[in-house]
Every structure is written in structure tokens, then in C-alpha cells.
Amino acid sequence: MKCQRTTAHKSQGSTFHYAIVDLNDLYSMVRKAGADEYHRAFYVAVTRASERVWIDI
């Protein structure tokens, strides 16, 4: 199985079979931008997977 690490921002437009979303990493990436940007980045991250998403909190 191929594994690739990327940011939510860089993954826009891409699709993967599986995705692991690290909420701490996501928060640290957008914390200065505010809640709206965090929600957008979260949405992008969880919609990249075509089969399964794991969310690490």
C-alpha cells in the first residue's frame, strides 16, 4: 500500500482511497486564520477519501 503525507491545502482537488486527518496538525496550520478557515480546511481534508477517513484527535 502506498502512503503519502500532505496538507489539507495541498490535497485540494485530489482523491485518495483512505485519509487520516490529524486535528491538532490541522488546527496549528490555520489557527491564526480563524474558525471559518479551520472548518473549510477540515471539510477539504475529510472529503479527500473515497473509501474511509480516520480522524486523530
Secondary structure, DSSP 8 states (H G I E B T S, - for coil): -------TTTTTT--EEEEEEEHHHHHHHHTTT-HHHHHHHHHHHHTSEEEEEEEE-
